[in-house]
Amino acid sequence: MNLPIIILGGGGHAKVLINILLLQKREIIGIVDPNYQNYSQDVLGVNFIGNDESVLQYSPSEIRLVNAIGSTKNTDLRSKILAHFKQLNYSFLTIIHPSSIIAQDVKLGEGAQIMAGVIIQPSCTIGVNTIINTKTSIDHDCQIGDHVHIAPGVTISGGVSIGDRTHIGTGATIIQNIKIGKNSLVGAGALVIKDVEDNCQVWGVPAK
């Protein structure tokens, strides 16, 4: 059943997600944001309906939520938003842009978001609340954790694992069989040829 949708957050990431939902002709009730009064009246024709409390007017069985909180280097806010509403028994929609190419056996966690031009090859797992952004390529047998943000134009070779809450910057390249830990950051344009431990930041070519 295609339940109507409420968008959490009204910034740039929301605009991209709303565009996908409109392409899919999904019903969008509106956008909620704590700072909704500071935004224009609508995003691509979808109106703001209040702050996060406005969601509570609807039963968890009546709607699906879309987490439109973007993340730059840090995914904490995205993960906190999801945890808050999951505790209230709401469910999050997994979004897939129609131009993406995803192998049949790929496993997508709840609330995962797959953007335009993404390619995901066989035997990959994408975690809960994870963003795979525009034109990212993920090869076979990769394991991407929960609350991860893979920024636009990233290339990930086969057999790579990426831990929860890690950010991979725009245009980074990760060679085969690399392991990247939790809560880490790979800088934009980096070339990762060695494993990255938990809670680390790496930059450059090669990444250090």
Secondary structure as GFF3:
##gff-version 3
##sequence-region A 1 208
A	DSSP	beta_strand	5	8	.	.	.	ID=ss1
A	DSSP	alpha_helix	12	23	.	.	.	ID=ss2
A	DSSP	beta_strand	28	32	.	.	.	ID=ss3
A	DSSP	three_ten_helix	36	38	.	.	.	ID=ss4
A	DSSP	beta_strand	42	43	.	.	.	ID=ss5
A	DSSP	beta_strand	46	50	.	.	.	ID=ss6
A	DSSP	three_ten_helix	52	57	.	.	.	ID=ss7
A	DSSP	beta_strand	64	67	.	.	.	ID=ss8
A	DSSP	alpha_helix	76	87	.	.	.	ID=ss9
A	DSSP	beta_strand	95	96	.	.	.	ID=ss10
A	DSSP	beta_strand	101	102	.	.	.	ID=ss11
A	DSSP	beta_strand	107	108	.	.	.	ID=ss12
A	DSSP	beta_strand	113	114	.	.	.	ID=ss13
A	DSSP	beta_strand	119	120	.	.	.	ID=ss14
A	DSSP	beta_strand	125	126	.	.	.	ID=ss15
A	DSSP	beta_strand	131	132	.	.	.	ID=ss16
A	DSSP	beta_strand	137	138	.	.	.	ID=ss17
A	DSSP	beta_strand	143	144	.	.	.	ID=ss18
A	DSSP	beta_strand	149	150	.	.	.	ID=ss19
A	DSSP	beta_strand	155	156	.	.	.	ID=ss20
A	DSSP	beta_strand	161	162	.	.	.	ID=ss21
A	DSSP	beta_strand	167	168	.	.	.	ID=ss22
A	DSSP	beta_strand	173	174	.	.	.	ID=ss23
A	DSSP	beta_strand	179	180	.	.	.	ID=ss24
A	DSSP	beta_strand	185	186	.	.	.	ID=ss25
A	DSSP	beta_strand	191	192	.	.	.	ID=ss26
A	DSSP	beta_strand	201	202	.	.	.	ID=ss27
###
